[in-house]
Amino acid sequence: MTIILHKARLNLFIRSAFVALAYFAGAKLGLAYAVVGGAVSLVWPSSGIALVALLTMGVGVAPGVAIGSMLANMSVGIPAHVAAVIGLGATMAALTATWLLKRVAGFQVSLDRIRDVLALIILAATLGSALSAWIGTSALRGEGMLSVDEYSGAFLKWWLGDMMGVLVVAPPLLNLLTHSSPVRSASQAVEACGLAVVILGVSHLIFGAPQLAGHGYYPAAMAIFPFVIWAALRFDHLGTSLATLLVAIIAVRGTTHGTGPFVAESPVDSLVRWCVFANVVAITGLLLVATHAQQKRIHRLLMASHKELERRVQERTQDLERANNELKQEMERRRRLESELIRIGDHQQRLIGRELHDGLGQHLTSLGFYCTTVSQELQRQGNPAAADAATVVELVKQASLMTRRIAHGLDPVTMDSGDLSVALQGLAESTRSLNGIGCTLRIATDVDLPDPPMQTNLYRAAQEAVNNALKYSHGSHIWIDLEREGDGQTLSISDDGVGIDPEQMERTSGLGLHNLRHRASLLDGSCTVTRNAMGGTTVAISYPIRRGPGHARDAT
């Protein structure tokens, strides 16, 4: 643990020494342009160096700022105690700006957001620099190095100089630490070199060429802004900050040598004009590149959201397709199951019909013969029971007839040959004879009958509809109609009874309409239940006519 602490302290000492050296070098450069008392300069890169050091290395290197400032001021003849106060002011300004940026503004050193640029301008360049200028000028005034009349002017110049360091020097240092090179291709490298050459040439013409530089003609300085905008739009933060720094260096060199639009009668006024210009260029570039970066970030977020939305839509579409396919498969399975159940039901009805016809029917026939023989014998003997025997014979004959009709309904022999019209005729006759109500069959002469399996479906549908009419309508007559309508045909069963609601029919008859509709679907048709003009119910199965060999024949 002791070794770790020792290494940490040594590391902090080395970093603080590096900060002190960097601050001292920047201060010596700035003091070369001192305008008041040898200690106030409008060119002060050290304020930007101090801010970057505290933001990136931590507040632990703050002593390096104080030491570098104190040594730099002492090197130009400032008394040690005054230099110490000035160093304390520079340190407090950097600490205050760092605290405000991190704690109040949530500052990000990448300067990607407009709020970060505004925080740098307001909290660091304006408030932090004002604190350093106030402490520094107050120290000089207290030592008698400034008069009362010079105090406000010295404060303004100190403030502008520190502001210049924060706005012009700090951004390129932060960008070098946080942003990679914006040049990612050979064409961009050529463009960057071309931009640098153009900025050098235009800046020299504006600020350095004695023959062309216009003294006091401020609009000439505006010619540099298009190139700063170019750098902001094409080379992001690093390109913009380096372009601003390059323009500021060329401009201050020309101004101090008496050329350029900022040259005035007083060198101090010339530097004030230059400092204001440099700060304006820096602010413009910072805001422009932050706006551009924010727009690109929003565009990336929109593109990412668009891709995510497309991915989710695709996933959802796939889920829906999968669910739809599963539903189709389930419907197909249910359709096959329903068809199989109906086929089994039809088969069972045929078996029961044959059992009734071949089993019970034969027994009843034999019983009828036996009863007839007994009745005749009793009549020959003159037995009083002969009348009762005759009654039994009649009842057995009726039972045998009913059994044959029921068996025929369950297993119409005519359906084996696919003769739907004969089977429907048998259904109508059995309905009349067994139930005692009228039943009329009407088949149009132009109908086309489907193939035998489909005729069986139609017959079973008609049979179930007739049974429902007998059970629920309480009418006196039933009509079975098979007619053609355009490219389709309709089998309808109507009655003149009380009518029945389709929902009641579905609820009362169990399979009811479901079976009818399924049989209709096997014909690619539909089943409807409506109330007819007689007040009764009409069940209609409509289906298209199937063309082609083996699918239809004329019902003549």
Secondary structure, 3 states (H helix, E strand, C coil): CHHHHHHHHHHHHHHHHHHHHHHHHHHHHHHCCEEECCCEECCCCHHHHHHHHHHHHCHHHHHHHHHHHHHHHHCCCCCHHHHHHHHHHHHHHHHHHHHHHHHHCCCCCCCCCHHHHHHHHHHHHHHHHHHHHHHHHHHHHHCCCCCHHHHHHHHHHHHHHHHHHHHHHHHHHHHHHHCCCCCCCHHHHHHHHHHHHHHHHHHHHHHHCCCCCCCCCHHHHHHHHHHHHHHHHHHHHHHHHHHHHHHHHHHHHHHHCCCCCCCCCCHHHHHHHHHHHHHHHHHHHHHHHHHHHHHHHHHHHHHHHHHHHHHHHHHHHHHHHHHHHHHHHHHHHHHHHHHHHHHHHHHHHHHHHHHHHHHHHHHHHHHHHHHHHHHHHHHHHCCCCHHHHHHHHHHHHHHHHHHHHHHHHHCCHHHHHCCHHHHHHHHHHHHHHHHCCEEEEEECCCCEECCHHHHHHHHHHHHHHHHHHHHHHCCCEEEEEEEEECCEEEEEEEECCCCCCHHHHHHHCCCHHHHHHHHHHHCCCEEEEEECCCCCEEEEEEEECCCCCCCCEECC
